[in-house]
Amino acid sequence: MTRTFCLNVESLQKAYGDRMVLDISELRLESGTSYALVGPNGSGKSTFLKVLSGVIDQTAGFVDVSGDVPREELLVGYMPQKSYVFGFTVFKNVALALQSSSLAKEEVERRVKDALEAVGMSAFSSERGSGLSGGEAQRVALARMLVQDLDVLLLDEPTASMDIAGTLLIEQALDQYRARTGCLLVTATHAPSQAHRIADSVVMLSGGRVVEFGPAEHVLSAPSSDEGRSFLSYWAV
C-alpha cells in the first residue's frame, strides 16, 4: 500500500565556518510528487539533498515528517553525483541493496533483473563494475535504488554522464518507479529542459535560498524572481 506523508522543512541552515550555503525558511514536499531541484552551480542543490538524506547534518532548523510514516521508519535512498560501483558483477552490485532484506532468493533475482532492464543494463549483468563507463556506472547505481521500495528517492544529477537516449530511458524508469511506489522523488538537474520533462513541481535555489517554488510549467515559463529570470534566460525550455 502506498504510504502518504510530507517532508516539512523549517528554518533549515547549513554553514561551513562563516559561509552559509543553505538557508531555507520553509518548504513542504509531498509523497507521490516528482520535484526537480534546479539552480546555478553553487546554489546549494547537492547540499540540500545531502541534508535531506541524512548524509550530513544541518547547522540549524529541522526536517519533520507528517502523515502515515513515522520519521524513523521512512525509507530514503540517496544517489550522489559521482556514482560508485564495486568491482564485482553488475548483478551483484544491484543485489547488494537487498542483502539485508528478508526476501527470498527468487524475489531478489526478479527485482534485480527488472531494475537492470528498466535502466537498459540487462546485457551487462555479468560484466564487472570496474569496466563500466561513467554513464553505465550511473545506470547501475540507479538500478541499485530502483530495486528497493523506497519512500523517498533523492538523486543528484542522475543522468549527467548519459547521452540523450540514456537520459530519456532513465526518466521513463523513474516515472514508472514513482507510479508503482508512490515515493517522493527529488531530482537535482542543471537543465531546466529536463526539469520540464520530469517534474510536477520545481524548487529553484540561488545562494542557498529558495527563490522559486511551484508547478513546473509556471516556474519554468514565468519565474517571479530576478534570480529565476536570470537563471532561465540562459536556457531554452
Solvent accessible surface area in square Angstrom, and as a share of the most:
residue,aa,sasa,rsa
1,M,224,1.00
2,T,74,0.43
3,R,74,0.27
4,T,84,0.49
5,F,3,0.01
6,C,14,0.08
7,L,8,0.04
8,N,25,0.13
9,V,1,0.00
10,E,57,0.26
11,S,69,0.45
12,L,0,0.00
13,Q,53,0.24
14,K,28,0.12
15,A,23,0.18
16,Y,105,0.40
17,G,74,0.71
18,D,157,0.81
19,R,154,0.56
20,M,87,0.39
21,V,20,0.12
22,L,0,0.00
23,D,54,0.28
24,I,2,0.01
25,S,86,0.55
26,E,121,0.54
27,L,7,0.04
28,R,126,0.46
29,L,1,0.00
30,E,78,0.35
31,S,20,0.13
32,G,34,0.33
33,T,25,0.14
34,S,1,0.01
35,Y,8,0.03
36,A,0,0.00
37,L,1,0.00
38,V,0,0.00
39,G,2,0.02
40,P,55,0.35
41,N,145,0.74
42,G,81,0.78
43,S,1,0.01
44,G,7,0.07
45,K,20,0.08
46,S,32,0.21
47,T,20,0.12
48,F,1,0.00
49,L,0,0.00
50,K,72,0.31
51,V,8,0.05
52,L,20,0.10
53,S,27,0.18
54,G,54,0.52
55,V,86,0.49
56,I,42,0.21
57,D,111,0.57
58,Q,55,0.24
59,T,81,0.47
60,A,41,0.32
61,G,31,0.30
62,F,98,0.41
63,V,11,0.07
64,D,63,0.33
65,V,22,0.12
66,S,46,0.30
67,G,63,0.61
68,D,91,0.47
69,V,4,0.02
70,P,58,0.37
71,R,132,0.48
72,E,150,0.67
73,E,90,0.40
74,L,26,0.13
75,L,93,0.46
76,V,58,0.33
77,G,4,0.04
78,Y,40,0.15
79,M,3,0.01
80,P,55,0.34
81,Q,100,0.45
82,K,174,0.74
83,S,22,0.14
84,Y,139,0.53
85,V,26,0.15
86,F,69,0.29
87,G,43,0.41
88,F,54,0.23
89,T,36,0.21
90,V,0,0.00
91,F,51,0.21
92,K,106,0.45
93,N,0,0.00
94,V,0,0.00
95,A,20,0.15
96,L,56,0.28
97,A,33,0.25
98,L,14,0.07
99,Q,143,0.63
100,S,115,0.74
101,S,49,0.32
102,S,120,0.77
103,L,62,0.31
104,A,61,0.47
105,K,147,0.62
106,E,124,0.56
107,E,45,0.20
108,V,26,0.15
109,E,58,0.26
110,R,121,0.44
111,R,49,0.18
112,V,0,0.00
113,K,124,0.52
114,D,66,0.34
115,A,6,0.05
116,L,3,0.01
117,E,121,0.54
118,A,33,0.25
119,V,0,0.00
120,G,35,0.33
121,M,2,0.01
122,S,60,0.39
123,A,95,0.73
124,F,64,0.27
125,S,33,0.21
126,S,92,0.59
127,E,88,0.39
128,R,141,0.51
129,G,2,0.02
130,S,94,0.61
131,G,68,0.66
132,L,27,0.13
133,S,62,0.40
134,G,47,0.45
135,G,12,0.12
136,E,44,0.20
137,A,11,0.09
138,Q,5,0.02
139,R,46,0.17
140,V,0,0.00
141,A,5,0.04
142,L,0,0.00
143,A,0,0.00
144,R,35,0.13
145,M,26,0.12
146,L,12,0.06
147,V,4,0.02
148,Q,40,0.18
149,D,63,0.33
150,L,12,0.06
151,D,13,0.07
152,V,1,0.00
153,L,0,0.00
154,L,0,0.00
155,L,0,0.00
156,D,2,0.01
157,E,22,0.10
158,P,1,0.01
159,T,15,0.09
160,A,65,0.50
161,S,66,0.43
162,M,26,0.11
163,D,97,0.50
164,I,112,0.57
165,A,70,0.55
166,G,1,0.01
167,T,13,0.07
168,L,85,0.42
169,L,58,0.29
170,I,0,0.00
171,E,18,0.08
172,Q,103,0.46
173,A,4,0.03
174,L,9,0.04
175,D,77,0.40
176,Q,105,0.47
177,Y,9,0.04
178,R,39,0.14
179,A,89,0.69
180,R,144,0.53
181,T,24,0.14
182,G,12,0.11
183,C,1,0.01
184,L,0,0.00
185,L,6,0.03
186,V,2,0.01
187,T,1,0.01
188,A,0,0.00
189,T,1,0.00
190,H,93,0.41
191,A,14,0.11
192,P,0,0.00
193,S,40,0.26
194,Q,12,0.06
195,A,0,0.00
196,H,80,0.36
197,R,113,0.41
198,I,29,0.15
199,A,14,0.11
200,D,68,0.35
201,S,20,0.13
202,V,0,0.00
203,V,3,0.01
204,M,1,0.00
205,L,0,0.00
206,S,23,0.15
207,G,59,0.57
208,G,0,0.00
209,R,111,0.41
210,V,42,0.24
211,V,22,0.13
212,E,11,0.05
213,F,90,0.38
214,G,13,0.12
215,P,85,0.54
216,A,7,0.06
217,E,110,0.49
218,H,103,0.46
219,V,2,0.01
220,L,9,0.05
221,S,79,0.51
222,A,51,0.39
223,P,20,0.13
224,S,87,0.56
225,S,21,0.14
226,D,103,0.53
227,E,63,0.28
228,G,0,0.00
229,R,119,0.43
230,S,60,0.39
231,F,22,0.09
232,L,17,0.08
233,S,83,0.54
234,Y,178,0.68
235,W,96,0.34
236,A,97,0.75
237,V,79,0.45
